[in-house]
Amino acid sequence: MRKVLLTPGPLTTAAETRAAMSRDWGSREDDFIALTGRIRSRLAALVEAQETHEAVLLQGAGSFAVEAAIGTLVPRSGKLLVLINGAYGRRAAEMAARMGRTVVARTVSEAQPVDVAGLDDALAFDASITDVFLVHLETTSGLINPLTAVARVVARHRRRLLVDAMSSFGAVPIDLRATPCAGLIASSNKGLEGVPGVAFVLAERSHLAEMDGNSPSVSLDLHAQWRGFESLGQWRFTPPTHVVAALDAALDRLTREGGVEVRGARYRRNCEMLTAGLTRLGFSLYLLPALQGPVIVTARDPGQPWFRFSEFHRALNESGVVIYPGKLTEAASFRIGCIGAIRQTDIERCLEGIADFVAARRGARLGTWAEAGQAGSS
Ligand SMILES: *Cc1c(COP(=O)(O)O)cnc(C)c1O
């Protein structure tokens, strides 16, 4: 049975993307150098950043690129304000603190967007803040934060903005010509529908050029990584060659699908099917509709004896649908992804699996409750 991953990374990939991994590449050969260069320019073009930014690829998970971006782009003497409304914002603050950067945080509820007016005040009040960190789409809940408004405020105060666009890149249109941003961070295995193993940062060229020696890490130094690409066209350390080839194939597919707008519309339809279906089955959604991004849906745990998440997860898995094995929000909840090389029929299959589970469990237990209720009232 085909298993569909409704997890937002790794996610379901297309057969042709996986097939691109079937040959070996010499990492220092001309064809791989050309492949690397092509991917770098395609990634920049996706967010209209060719004139202003450098796409710096990095081996590893998305978090490696977040850590690399903070370490390379926030000056050692700088002060980073992290806007937090979920686990990824909290993690970025932890990374910055661990690397010895001065960090302040503004935290709001996980069901609320970051506070733009509060940011404006904070930047006016504290002149020592040099950089601001925003998670564009908080995959903790699925909430989409107001990137454009935040970027405008940060630019007006002449500070730098770093954006974790891990789950929005490729899923939500972003135009860096209209969104001042020193570093935009993402990875291969979310909206780009590649396989996991490579991440990247679109770093503003003028700023990156000044950050020689700023990173506290050798392997996560984006300035040095960029110099490597620029001088020999090569990666400094063993590149994930097959993953890079798969990313190139995945970018071909994105182009054929019609680009980010069209892909984003497909994700949005998946998301709307999921939210409507879950609501119909009696679940309550964690986010208000206006805050819901097209990447992942969070539903509240019904908090009733018939619903055990571990059994729910297993039942869906047996019907061929894999969802995340646990919650990330502070509230009791579960999450279902809407991104990847999936079709509406996959979402339908997921909703059928959920409907079957609800009918089997709630139906059976309702009888038990009724009996218990009678026993209690007699
Ligand atoms: C997935 C994700 C990350 C981390 O990516 P990993 O590849 O798991 O390290 C960071 N930020 C956001 C918003 C994400 O969705």
The ligand as an SDF file (V2000), in Angstrom:
LIG
                    3D

 15 15  0  0  0  0  0  0  0  0999 V2000
   10.6500   22.2520    9.8710 C   0  0  0  0  0  0  0  0  0  0  0  0
   10.9510   23.5740   10.4260 C   0  0  0  0  0  0  0  0  0  0  0  0
   12.2050   23.8820   11.0040 C   0  0  0  0  0  0  0  0  0  0  0  0
   13.2810   22.8910   11.2520 C   0  0  0  0  0  0  0  0  0  0  0  0
   13.5830   22.0840   10.2300 O   0  0  0  0  0  0  0  0  0  0  0  0
   14.3900   20.7130   10.5110 P   0  0  0  0  0  0  0  0  0  0  0  0
   14.6860   20.2740    9.1350 O   0  0  0  0  0  0  0  0  0  0  0  0
   13.4430   19.8140   11.2560 O   0  0  0  0  0  0  0  0  0  0  0  0
   15.5840   21.0370   11.2950 O   0  0  0  0  0  0  0  0  0  0  0  0
   12.4150   25.1690   11.4390 C   0  0  0  0  0  0  0  0  0  0  0  0
   11.4640   26.0970   11.3420 N   0  0  0  0  0  0  0  0  0  0  0  0
   10.2500   25.8400   10.8180 C   0  0  0  0  0  0  0  0  0  0  0  0
    9.2500   26.9360   10.7610 C   0  0  0  0  0  0  0  0  0  0  0  0
    9.9610   24.5730   10.3500 C   0  0  0  0  0  0  0  0  0  0  0  0
    8.7560   24.3140    9.8280 O   0  0  0  0  0  0  0  0  0  0  0  0
  1  2  1  0
  2  3  1  0
  2 14  2  0
  3  4  1  0
  3 10  2  0
  4  5  1  0
  5  6  1  0
  6  7  2  0
  6  8  1  0
  6  9  1  0
 10 11  1  0
 11 12  2  0
 12 13  1  0
 12 14  1  0
 14 15  1  0
M  END
$$$$
